[in-house]
Amino acid sequence: MALDPGLALTPPMGFNTWNRFAGNIDQNLIEQTMDTMANQGWRELGYIYLNIDDGWMAPQRDDQGRFVPDPVRFPGGIRRLADRAHSLGLKLGIYSCCGYKTCMGLPASYNHERIDAETFAEWGVDYLKQDWCHVPYEEFPGKSHREVAEILYGRISDAIASTGHAMVLSMCNWGDGEPWLWGAKVAHLWRTTSDIADVFSQKPTNGTWDLVSIFRKNSRLAAYAGPGHFNDPDMLEVGNGGMSVEEYQSHFALWCIMAAPLLIGADMRDMAPEIRAILANTDLIAVNQDRLGIQAEVVDEHDDLFTLVKPLSNGDRAVALFNASDSAQSVTLNWNSLAPRKRQAKDLWSGKVETLSGTSTLSLPAHETRIWRVM
């Protein structure tokens, strides 16, 4: 079986509950967020997936072995939420896990792949994030992490395909077993790193990764991305309060040029204007959603200064300059090398268009990213 090849031809865009709410989720939060997405212009920008992460299910399956939504926090069930999402022009995502239990210790999909896929299809779910906690490696003696992952993700992939219901499959085994080498056979996107932390470059101590570390890893995997199969450096932290506005601008610009999924992780119901301005930047979204689906390549790297180039479908190029260091740096860009035969560059933050004249020299503050569409 094969998953629907017409899904996720560009990186999925939407919202995920985990980064801001973790397991503290309920029906009201989901419905209020749906209303926000539909009524405040997010849907028109392309943010259409509302993905419910870990914590939605009851502690036990029913007598038929099916998932049961938590009856207190989701009294109307998941089908009701999917129907409501669809009526608003949105899509609903759900969460499960390859192991016996989810990361929160709730029922997961090991040995239940077929019934879970059928349940999600009956509910009208459009997107599945499949995590990697509590995996019983002991039941696969002699097999590597990659071999076990290929087996278990293959099971849920085949189960989804057998339902005939279109569903994006997102693998979340944190880059272990090099999923970029084989993930396109079974899924539409795969995580390339551990979970993101809402910090720029300080090294977290809880197993999560800072933004710069994630960027360094994901940016080297450009060759494996394309329409229907994308590298996933994890969900957006933009707006959750751990970084400056300038660092959040870098976060968003880098995810856009790397053709990463754009899954908002902040509370969409209460968003500061400066955060909305980042996430609603239509020029950057256009770079991310370009139909070629190409992830930018790092064409130059020195002194924690990175230059990235992404070809676009109309012949333009996106060019980004990222200063990961803790001090300002003076940089000279050779436009003839970065974008041959191009004559103008639009700054995608300011909107200013400049005529190119061979080279440009600029000072780039610490932690900031400049990004242009070169035409």
N, C-alpha and C positions, 0 to 999 in steps of 0.2 A: 504494500500500500504506500501511497505518497500523500503528504499533506497538500492542500490546495496551493498550487504555485502562483495563483493570482493574488495572494494576500501579502501584505507588508512589502509591496514593491518599492515603497519609500519607508523610512524609519517610522514606526508607530509613534503617535503623539497623543497625550492625554494626561491622566492623573493617576497616582497610586497612593494608597493610604499609608504605607509603612513608614516612610521617613518622618512624617509629622506625628502620626497617631499610633504607630505600632499596632498592638492588639486592641487598643481602646476605640473600637469602631462599632457602629450600629446603623440601623436602617435610616434614622434621621440624618446622620452625617452624609450617607450616600445620596439620599434624596435631595438634601440641601445643596450638595456639591453638583449634582446633576442640574439643578435649577440654575446655579451660578454659571456653569459651562454653557448652558443653552441660552441664558438671558443676558449675559454680559459679554458676548462676542467671542468667547473662547472657541466655540464650535466652528465658527466661520474662519478662525485662524488655523484650524486643522486639529485642535485638541479634541478628539472624539472618543477616546477610550477612557472609561472610568473603571479602574482596576482595583478590586477588593483584595487585599493581601491577607496574610495569616490572621486567624482569629475569628473567622466568620462561622465556623462549623461547631456543632454541638459535640460534647465529649464522646458520644457513642453513635455508631451507625444505626439505622433502623433494622427491623427484622429481615428485610430483604438484602441487607448489606449495603444500602445506599447512604450517601451523605445526608445529614440532616442539618439545615441551618440552625444556629443557636435560636431557640424559641423565644428567649427574652429579648435579645438584641436585634434579631431579624424576624419578628413575628409574621411578616408578610411573605417571607421566603425569597429566594433568589429569582424565581421566575417572574415575580411581580416587579422586581427591580430591573430585570432585563427588558420586560415589556415597556416599562416606563422610560428606560434609556432609549429604546428604539423609537418610541413615540416622540421623543425630543430630538431625534436625529443623531443620537449618540450610540456607542457600543459599550457592552459590559464585559469586564474581565474578572476572572476568579483565580484563586490560588489553591495549589495542592503541592505535594511533595513526593519524591521517588521512594522515600523510606516508609517504615511502619507508622511513624508519627511526623507531624510538621515540626518546625523549629520551636513552636510554642507547646508541643506535646499533645496536639490534637490528632484525630484520625487522618491518615494520609493514604497514598494510593498503591503502596506495594501490594501486589497480588490482587488489587482491585482496579486495575487499569481500565478494563473493558466496561465495567459497570459505572465507573466514574466518568469516563468519556461519554457514555450513553446518557448519564444524568445531566452532565453539563450541556449536552446537545439538546436534551428535552427542555432544559431551562432557557435555552436561547443564548447561552454564553458565547461570546465572540473572541475571547482571548484567554489563554491559560498560562499562568506563570507556574512552572514546575520546579520546586526547590530541591535541596539535596541533604536534608537532615535525617538522622536515624536510619541510614542505609545499612542493611544487613550484609556487610561484606563477607561474613563467615559463611553465607550460603553460596558464595562464588569462590571456592578455594582455588588458589593459584592464579586468579585473574587480577589484572592491574586495575587501578582506578578507571582508566580510560575504557577498558573492556567492560567493566561493570556499568559505567555510565552509558556506553553505547547500547548495552542490552536494555537497561531500564528506560532510557529515553526512547529507544526504539519501540518498546512496548506501548508507552502512552501515545507516541506518534501514530503507530499503527491503529491503536484503538480509536483515536480521533478520526483518522481517515476512514475507518470502517463505518462511522456513523453517517457519513455523507454530509455532515454539517460543517460549514466553513468556520475554522477557528485558528487564530494565530497561536503558535506554540513558542513560548519563551523558556529556554533552558537556564537554570540558575545553579550551576555547580561551581561557580566562583573561579572559572578559568582552569580548574584542575583537570588534568588529562587532556589539555590542549584542545578544547572543543571546537576551536576555529578550524582545525584540520579535518573534522568529520561532521560537525554540527549541521551543515547544510543538507545532509541526507535525511535528517529527522526533524528539524526545527526551522523556524524563521529567524531566530536570534538567540544568542548565547552570551552569558556573562563572561567577561574576560578577566575579572579581578574579584577580590573579596568585596564585601559591602562598603559603600562609600560612607565617610564621616563628614560632618559639616565643618571641616577645617581645611585650610589651604595647603600647608606643607608641614605642620607639626605632626609627628608620628603618633597616631592613637595607640592606646594600650589594650584595646578590647577586641583586637582582631580585625577591625575595620581599617580602611586605607584612606589617606588624605588625598585631596584632589590632584596634587602634582604627581604622586606615585601612580595613581590610576591613569592619568594622562600619559605618563612615560610608557606604561605597559600597553595601553590600548592603541596609542599612536603608531606603534610598530607593527600593527596587524592589518594594515590597509589592504594588503593583497587578498584578504579573505572575505571582504565585504562586497555586497552587490545587491541588486533588487531581489527581495525575498529572502536574503540571508545576511544579517548584520551583526557586527560586533557590538556588544552591549556593555559599556563601562559603568552601568548602574544608573539609578534614577537621579533626578535633579534635586539638589539641596537648595537651590536658589530661593531665598526668602525665609529660610528657617532660622536665621539669626546668628550663625556661627562665623560668618565671613563678612567682609566689607562689601559695599555695593560694587566697587571696582573688581573685587575678587569674584563676585557673582557674575559680573559681566564676562570675565574670562571664562568662568565655568560654562556659561551658556554658549559663548562664541566657539569654544573648543568642541563642545558636544555637537554644535551645528556643523562645523566644518569636518568633523570626524564621522558624519553620517550616523550619529548615535540616536537611539530612541530618545524622544523628548517627553519624559513622564514627570510631570510636576509633582514635587513632594511636599510642597507647602500648603497651608490651609487656603484654598481658593476663595472661601467665603469672606475672608478678612485679609486683604492683600494691600500692602502699601503701594502708592502710585509708582515709586521708583522701582519696585520689584515687578509690577505689571509691565512697566516700560521695557524691562529686559525681556521678559517671557513673551511679550506681544510684538517684538520687533519683526515686522514682516519681511524685511530684507534678509535677516538672518534665517528666519524660517524657510524662505525660498531657497537659500543655500542648502539647508538640511534636507529639504524635500525635493531637491532636484531629481528628475526622473532617471538620470544616469545611475544614481545610487552609489557613486564613487566616494570612498573615504579618502580624505586628504592624506598626502604623504608628507613626512618631514623631509624637506629638501636641504635644510641646514640646521646645525645644532652646535652651539659653543657657548660656554660661560652661562649655562642655564637660560639661554636665549634660543627659541625655536622658531623656524620659519616653515609654514605649511602651505601647500598648494593643492587645490581641488578643482579639477576640470568640471565645467557645467555644460548642460545639454545644448545651449544656444551658442557655444563656442567661447563664452566668457570664462574667466577663472576667478575663484575665490582665493585670496591670499591672506594669511594671518601671521602675525608676529606676536609671540607670547614670551613675556619676561617672567620666568619662574623664580628669578633671583630676588634677593632682599634689598637690592639697590637699583637706582635708575641706570639705564644703559643707553649709550649713543649708538645708533644703528644706521648703516647705509644700505638701502635696498637697490638692487640692480633690476629694474623693471624689464629690460631687454632679455634678461635671463629668466626671470620669474614668469613673465607673460609676454612672449615674443609677439610683435606686431600689434600689440594693444596700445591704445592711445589715451584712455581715460581710466581713472580709478575713483570709485565711489566709496567713501568711508561709511561703513554700515552702522556705525554708532551715530555720527553727526549728520549723515545724509549729504555731506559736502562732496561735490564732484571736482576732481582736479585733472588738469591735462598733464600727461606724463612727459618727462624730458630726460629719459635715460636713467638717472639715479635720483633717489630721495634720501636725505639724511634727517633723522628725527631722534628725539630723546624719548625713551619709553620708560615710564615710571615702574617701580617694583610691582610685580604681581598683575600687571595690566596686559591686555591684549588689544592690538589694533587689527582690524579686519576690513578688507576691501573687496569689492567686486570690480575686477579689472576688465574693461570692455574695449 
